Amino acid sequence: MLVYTLLILFAGGLQALAARVQVTWDVGYLNISRDGLSTWQAIGANGKLPIPPIYVTQGDVLELTAINHLDKPVTLHTHGLFQRNSTYYDGAGMVTECAIPPGSQFTYIIETRDQSGTYWIHSHYGMEGIDGLRAALVIRDQDPQLLDEYDEDVLLTLEDWAQAPLNSMVDMLKITPLVNLIPNHPSVLINGINANISQPIRFTPGRRYRLRVVSMSFTYWFKVRLPGHTMQVIEADGISSHPSAADGLDLGPGQRYSAIITAHESLEYNYALNVTFYSDFIPRIPGLTPRYHKVPIVYHDDAPVKTYPVIEDHEVKWADELAMEPRDEQVLLEPVDQHIVRNIKVLNKEMALPIHAFGDYAYDSVPVPPLLTALTTGNMALSPSVYAPQLNAIILKHNHIVELELCNPDSIIVHTYHSHGHAFQVVESGPVNKNSSIPVKRFKGRQPMRRDTITLAAGQYVRLRIKADNPGVWFQHCHQEQHNYSGLAFMFIEAPDIMQRTLHVPQEVVNFCRMLGHPTHGNSAGRIGSDMTGIKPPLKILGLTDSISGS
């Protein structure tokens, strides 16, 4: 359900018309077959899957109400939105809230004054997102110069769709040796339907189309190409960029791109948008991985489809954040106040789903959400001792420049890292092993591109920078759901002293914790100081040494 209420906003002395957009999701189960192969109990909204995309205009206020008809808690995370001054609306379960109990409802207030572009919304509690609770969010730009660069918007959502609820499969994978694994490959959904019957996109000669591509995937990668056409990439993860020519887009779970494609003047041919569904760390099985799908690009109903020779991936010029520059021309953040190194560590590598860590410990939730710990422990909130070790909590000082080096020493497994609360500058990538032949690549041009989700290639590191100017608790994690579930996460406790003066948590957040049996104040155990009595001991994983240097 959508309701629009007009608001009058004053910005820079100019009066602008904005809207309060009210959307309600009745979250519940439904038995459905989305791929024509299997029927199972998925999770949708208002009795539907796919959930329709939400469109707002920059400056609007989105009020998204979730009514929980499930038999378990639920949250909603707006992927890529900074939630400035409202970290409690971030939707990270047991991080910024406990969750919405069954039979309850909660309204997330999402301000869009400072952001525009392409995003998505999904549950951030358990496996509910991959089980269906996800939808695209488009925040239309107000920049007249950007709006003048294209004529029409086209949204392309890409999803992996499992053959059963992921929760049941993950529990099985934890106890299954890798050598005994029988792969259960998901299907592909394009714009919410079976990719084998993708609906056509119609092109009018000479018109300029902004193709917004959203990977609403939780496990696999997608590559998107339109042979015979050139893409001018103008956005990565909600950050507008100067146009950057590319032949294709390579998207990991959670990533988004926008590219302008100018239609040909001729009606002589139709074309095919190629979508490749793949994962580099899963053995190639013909017909399963990689998998190839086509979306018809129709200029004229009676025109033939123009074919092109097959080319290898290494011959394609893929969009590259290190070669892009942000439209706002934000310069490299410096000098660095704090340098953080986090290595991916793995335990039980012989199992189909090993345990992972971004730091010394596998991430696990604790009785008190760390946001409530940060707000209720006074000066102790600035000390790591009040946050349980399994949170991998890193305290950031207000307005400090932070450089984060994430290292993936595995020679096979690829990850995607997603940052809540920030879009990071992408500064550099290179080999973890300094003797490797993998080249070091640094950002080109004058300003590094920013985004909120990035691929951590096998055997490589990435170097990222942020300014800690958004007080809150911000989850940092792998966006492959099974890796996040198995511990590959840490968090920033950003300026807790500022949080205590400026944040006012809605009473419902506190009430929901009590309804679910969680303490609402004190350290991670709900106790005083560093006393963690009653918390499950953290699981330490050995590996490369992590570090934090600087103030």
Stockholm file with secondary structure:
# STOCKHOLM 1.0

chainA/1-551         MLVYTLLILFAGGLQALAARVQVTWDVGYLNISRDGLSTWQAIGANGKLPIPPIYVTQGDVLELTAINHLDKPVTLHTHGLFQRNSTYYDGAGMVTECAIPPGSQFTYIIETRDQSGTYWIHSHYGMEGIDGLRAALVIRDQDPQLLDEYDEDVLLTLEDWAQAPLNSMVDMLKITPLVNLIPNHPSVLINGINANISQPIRFTPGRRYRLRVVSMSFTYWFKVRLPGHTMQVIEADGISSHPSAADGLDLGPGQRYSAIITAHESLEYNYALNVTFYSDFIPRIPGLTPRYHKVPIVYHDDAPVKTYPVIEDHEVKWADELAMEPRDEQVLLEPVDQHIVRNIKVLNKEMALPIHAFGDYAYDSVPVPPLLTALTTGNMALSPSVYAPQLNAIILKHNHIVELELCNPDSIIVHTYHSHGHAFQVVESGPVNKNSSIPVKRFKGRQPMRRDTITLAAGQYVRLRIKADNPGVWFQHCHQEQHNYSGLAFMFIEAPDIMQRTLHVPQEVVNFCRMLGHPTHGNSAGRIGSDMTGIKPPLKILGLTDSISGS
#=GR chainA/1-551 SS CEEEEEEEEEETTEEEEEEEEEEEEEEEEEEECSSSSCCEEEEEETTBSSCCCEEEETTCEEEEEEEECSSSCBCCEEETCCCTTCGGGSCCBTTTBCCBCTTCEEEEEEECTTCCEEEEEECCSTTTTTTTCEEEEEEECCCHHHHTTCSEEEEEEEEEECSSCHHHHHHHHHTSBGGGCCCCCCEEEETTEEGGGCCCEECCTTCEEEEEEEECCSSCEEEEECTTSCEEEEEETTEEEEEEEESEEEECTTCEEEEEEECCSCCSCBEEEEEEEECTTSCCBTTTBSEEEEEEEESCTTCCBCCCCCCCGGGSCBCCGGGCCBTTCCCCCCSCSEEEEEEEEEECTTBSSCEEEESSBCCCCCSSCHHHHHHHSGGGGGSGGGSCGGGCEEEECTTCEEEEEEEECCSSCCEEEEESSCCEEEEEEEESSTTSSCCCEECCSSSCCEESEEEECTTEEEEEEEECCSCEEEEEEESSHHHHHTTCEEEEEECHHHHHHHCCCCHHHHHHHHHTTCCCSSSTTSSSTTCCTTSCCCCBCCCSCCEEEEC
#=GC SS_cons         CEEEEEEEEEETTEEEEEEEEEEEEEEEEEEECSSSSCCEEEEEETTBSSCCCEEEETTCEEEEEEEECSSSCBCCEEETCCCTTCGGGSCCBTTTBCCBCTTCEEEEEEECTTCCEEEEEECCSTTTTTTTCEEEEEEECCCHHHHTTCSEEEEEEEEEECSSCHHHHHHHHHTSBGGGCCCCCCEEEETTEEGGGCCCEECCTTCEEEEEEEECCSSCEEEEECTTSCEEEEEETTEEEEEEEESEEEECTTCEEEEEEECCSCCSCBEEEEEEEECTTSCCBTTTBSEEEEEEEESCTTCCBCCCCCCCGGGSCBCCGGGCCBTTCCCCCCSCSEEEEEEEEEECTTBSSCEEEESSBCCCCCSSCHHHHHHHSGGGGGSGGGSCGGGCEEEECTTCEEEEEEEECCSSCCEEEEESSCCEEEEEEEESSTTSSCCCEECCSSSCCEESEEEECTTEEEEEEEECCSCEEEEEEESSHHHHHTTCEEEEEECHHHHHHHCCCCHHHHHHHHHTTCCCSSSTTSSSTTCCTTSCCCCBCCCSCCEEEEC
//
